[in-house]
Amino acid sequence: MLKYGCILKFENGVYVVDELETKRKAIPILEKCVNEYYTLSTEDKHKLLCAIIDKIVYEKSQRGKRGATDINNSFVLELFLKI
């Protein structure tokens, strides 16, 4: 299944996703989003994030203590972009 915004190239008789070119295309879009983000209202920030993020996966491997600032209380956020 193709993701929105993927760039295809023709190789050996088939179309394949050009990952590098897709990422190159996304960089200026993301730069503009970052530059404008803090000038937007809360509602517009929400709309912007919904427009570029497909899904977010949160993973936490260790249980943390409330109020602890220990580095071992780590988690991972994986962002899947639409662009």
Residue pairs with C-beta under 8 A, 6 or more apart in sequence:
2 8
2 17
3 54
3 82
4 54
4 82
4 83
5 22
5 25
5 26
5 82
5 83
6 17
6 18
6 22
7 17
7 18
7 21
7 22
7 25
8 15
8 16
8 17
8 18
9 15
9 16
9 18
9 21
25 83
26 81
26 83
29 52
29 83
30 52
30 81
30 83
33 48
33 52
36 48
37 45
37 48
40 48
51 82
52 81
52 82
52 83
53 79
53 80
53 81
53 82
54 80
54 81
54 82
55 80
56 77
56 78
56 79
56 80
57 77
57 78
57 80
58 75
58 76
58 77
59 75
59 76
59 77
59 78
60 74
60 75
60 76
61 74
61 75
62 72
62 73
62 74
64 70
64 72
64 73
65 73
